Amino acid sequence: MMPVSTTTPALPSGTQLLETAGLAPSLKILLVLTDGYPCHSGGYGKGAGFLGGLLTGAIADCKRAGIRVGAVGIGTDFVKNYYDPWVAVHRMADLASASTRLLGSMLKGAVRR
């Protein structure tokens, strides 16, 4: 069975929802929870560069639309290769507090890791 991730196709969907939500620009934030590895069924077997390019392009599209994208890497800091800001969580008990801190810092505009 091929690995499947929905991060890359989910970013445009999230962007579309935020663009039509009528939110203030400062509130247009996508917070991604991920293992950080850009692998999805549409590009599996094409190599890391291809998959990373798809993810990088999706993130750039979000930013062009005025949406800030941050990520929580679950079990890895590999998210640092694609997302800024980011935070890594290595214990599930820390997920809620790390996500809250990251989102809070994004809302303030002052990102601290």
ABEGO torsion letter per residue (X at the ends): XBBBBAAAAAAAAAAAAAAAAGBBAAABBBBBBBAGBBBBAAABGAEAAAAAAAAAAAAAAAAAAGBBBBBBBBGBAAAAAABOBBBBBABAAAAAAAAAAAAAAAAAGBBBX
